[in-house]
Amino acid sequence: MARNALGTGASALLYLPGVFYYLNRTRSPPPPPPPPLPLTLPLRRCSHTVSSDSTARMSAGGDCSAPIAPPAAKKVEHRMEMFGDVRIDNYYWLRDDSRSNPDILSHLHQENAYTDSVMAGIKQLENDLFAEIRGRIKEDDISAPIRRGPYYYYKRNLEGKEYVQHCRRLVPDTEAPPSVYDEMPTGPEAPPEQVILDENIKAQNHSFYHITAFQVSPSNKLVAYAEDTKGDEIYTVYVIDAETGATVGKPLANVTSYLEWAGDDSLVYITMDEILRPDKVWLHRLGTEQSDDICLYHEKDDMFSLDLEVSESKKFLFVASESKSTTFAFYLDVSKPEDGLRVLTPRIYGVDTRVSHRGNHFFIRKRSDLFYNSELLACPLDDVSNISVLIPHRESVKIMDMQLFADHLVLFERENGLVKVMVYRLPALGEPLTQLQGGRSIDFVDPVYSVDRSESQFLSTILRFTYSSMRTPPSVYDHDMDTGIAVVKKIETVLGGFDESNYVSERKWATAADGTLIPMSIVYRKNMVKLDASDPLLLYGYGSYEISIDPSFKGSRLSLLDRGFIYVIAHIRGGGEMGRPWYENGKLLKKKNTFTDFIACAEYLIEKGYCTKEKLCINGRSAGGLLMGAVLNMRPDLFRAAVAGVPFVDVLTTMLDPTIPLTTSEWEEWGDPRTEEYYYYMKSYSPVDNVRAQNYPHILITAGLNDPRVLYSEPAKFVAKLRDLKKDDNMLLFKCEMGAGHFSKSGRFERLQEDALTYAFLLKALDMVPTHGSA
């Protein structure tokens, strides 16, 4: 889990961000959210414009509700001293890991009420934006079916429903070899659809509901799934009969979403310690008590966390123990789970290994200080020390991921900031496995784009992947690795007259202070922008954990592009876009490069006439929220408005407290401030510690009460200190979701409310709210 709002692996879709990363930055598990406290808000009708921060400037015309006064958090001095340096935190009292303190809950409700009152005058615009964003979604739709054995599996969305149904149909001809032209029959003569699980029914009694790790047993008779009903990412695992839906055995409580089958009668799963560090891997036999489960491995080093994967061949499970610089792996033969875990790659500091299996070999992606962009290795199953190099290290090409098939190897690489997909044919089983040559690349048409691996059939020649760009909706392809033929299996439908030819995407490069070129991905609607510095622009950044923010499609973003916005992603150091050194040069004692890179991108966009300071807005979430806080303190004059989602802004205080979940595991990311050099370096950029008496732009900050990655109190403290010290009359709004976690609300429609609020806030800050009767 990372302090991020992104997707899995080294590449992620923008701000979903969908599948979860396991844990970088988290907190103690909360109890169920308390009921809202009653508030009486004295609102009145008005028809004039008000200014001052106590009311925040209203730019919408017509009637509006006068905002109430902003909450003023009480000051309770909390003294912290280290290395002779004294810090006073007047808002330390806002942290309550139980989420039950009535004074704190009252304060959060007052902040929400203040935000609602400031935005009340443009509530109709916010509602219109929500309707517009939702109106682009084809509500009744299915995902691209994936074949597993005798069934096609897929997810179905129903009109008006927030959650999915998990479904399957029988494959009519199971003897026919898979083909890129295969289609799941759906007509009256087709095998009937079976709804395995309807999340809408399961979610009825919960304000938050999320299912992950929906795992079908090898026989296709059972399903195990992990359920989160709070947003705290602490799961309960249920096993059901795939035919009847009946529960099988008792649930597994307080586990992670790492869950795999080991045969048809056993599950392997991972649990967390008291600071939410995945530390133990367990073997569970169906029909037995959880208390009788066998612990296969306990990782006692609090710098390391565990994860779990299954090989594409389904013959092995792999348990990885990983820190921010080191990963080593164990394997489990699923046909003999009682034999337990065996070491595949040893623990060597600074060496990171990721593993998989095909035939009589394990395949290993290995990164070290010397081979920083990774090399690909292989070893026999019966002699894991006998290593062969298949793909050597290359300075300009980073190996991100591998996907194995019976006869093929696919590498997902990164060169010059863009994803490459390389296909290699493997020698027949029994033939020598030596250095691979003659890989064939899959070409893509957009100048900037995103490619993500999808589940594929191991015993086939078909690679499935998802492609999108900033102007191209997500498209699922089946690619025949022998013939090179690719067939589109699914294109995300975008309603409302969307035409991708109306939009332009491009790549530009800004120059950082040290001469480093920083790539940026840009999109805009070509008939809506003038490119004469008069256009509004939203600049997004992240820059942490070696996560690459690839330029992908987001339907709600069209509501900005169609209003004349330019949207830009700054691929700053600390991410992984330009290879491993790109990450190394944006972490630890080089973290400030992340912030100065972002500022350099903003200055480039102004210099080249994309926008002016008065039209430049910025956005970042989680560790990207740290970025927002840092650049707001460093260059508040450069921006008109900023949106910081679930921001990690109390860096120094958090990283000094090893009792806070996973602080210890992130010392390799941010540094250990118990040493003097790191203490003063982190203090020099930690947003809460650097709020000053100066003018700031318009700011919207969000949080989730149940967030295990960034405790709600971090943004709450940041807002309280800004309110106390800032000298301007600009908006400062704080929205805390009282029944959600790091990824906002759980329903597919209700989650869009955050986008609608964000876009309405930006339009208001830019004086772009339409008058009554205008378009």
Sequence and secondary structure as in RCSB ss.txt:
>XXXX:A:sequence
MARNALGTGASALLYLPGVFYYLNRTRSPPPPPPPPLPLTLPLRRCSHTVSSDSTARMSAGGDCSAPIAPPAAKK
VEHRMEMFGDVRIDNYYWLRDDSRSNPDILSHLHQENAYTDSVMAGIKQLENDLFAEIRGRIKEDDISAPIRRGP
YYYYKRNLEGKEYVQHCRRLVPDTEAPPSVYDEMPTGPEAPPEQVILDENIKAQNHSFYHITAFQVSPSNKLVAY
AEDTKGDEIYTVYVIDAETGATVGKPLANVTSYLEWAGDDSLVYITMDEILRPDKVWLHRLGTEQSDDICLYHEK
DDMFSLDLEVSESKKFLFVASESKSTTFAFYLDVSKPEDGLRVLTPRIYGVDTRVSHRGNHFFIRKRSDLFYNSE
LLACPLDDVSNISVLIPHRESVKIMDMQLFADHLVLFERENGLVKVMVYRLPALGEPLTQLQGGRSIDFVDPVYS
VDRSESQFLSTILRFTYSSMRTPPSVYDHDMDTGIAVVKKIETVLGGFDESNYVSERKWATAADGTLIPMSIVYR
KNMVKLDASDPLLLYGYGSYEISIDPSFKGSRLSLLDRGFIYVIAHIRGGGEMGRPWYENGKLLKKKNTFTDFIA
CAEYLIEKGYCTKEKLCINGRSAGGLLMGAVLNMRPDLFRAAVAGVPFVDVLTTMLDPTIPLTTSEWEEWGDPRT
EEYYYYMKSYSPVDNVRAQNYPHILITAGLNDPRVLYSEPAKFVAKLRDLKKDDNMLLFKCEMGAGHFSKSGRFE
RLQEDALTYAFLLKALDMVPTHGSA
>XXXX:A:secstr
  SSS  STTEE TT   S    SS      S            EE S   STTT      S EE          
   EEEETTEEEE TTGGG  TTS  HHHHHHHHHHHHHHHHHHGGGHHHHHHHHHHHHHTB SSEE   EEETT
EEEEEEE TT SSEEEEEEE S TTS   TT     STTS   EEEEEHHHHTTT SS EEEEEEE TTSSEEEE
EEESSSS  EEEEEEETTT  B S  EEEEEEEEEESSSSEEEEEEE TT  EEEEEEEETTS GGG EEEEE  
 TT EEEEEE TTSSEEEEEEE SS EEEEEEETT GGG  EEEE   TT EEEEEEETTEEEEEEE SSSTT E
EEEEETT TT  EEEE  BTTEEEEEEEE SSEEEEEEEETTEEEEEEEE   TTS        EEE   SSS E
EEE    TTSSEEEEEEE SSS  EEEEEETTT  EEEEEE  B SS  GGGEEEEEEEEE TTS EEEEEEEEE
TTT   SS S EEEEE   TT EE     GGGHHHHTTT EEEEE  TTSSTT HHHHHTTSGGGTHHHHHHHHH
HHHHHHHTTS  GGGEEEEEETHHHHHHHHHHHH GGG SEEEEES    HHHHHT TTSTTTGGGHHHH  TTS
HHHHHHHHTT GGGG  SS   EEEEEEETT SSS THHHHHHHHHHHHH  S   EEEEEETT BTTB SSTTT
THHHHHHHHHHHHHHTT    TT  
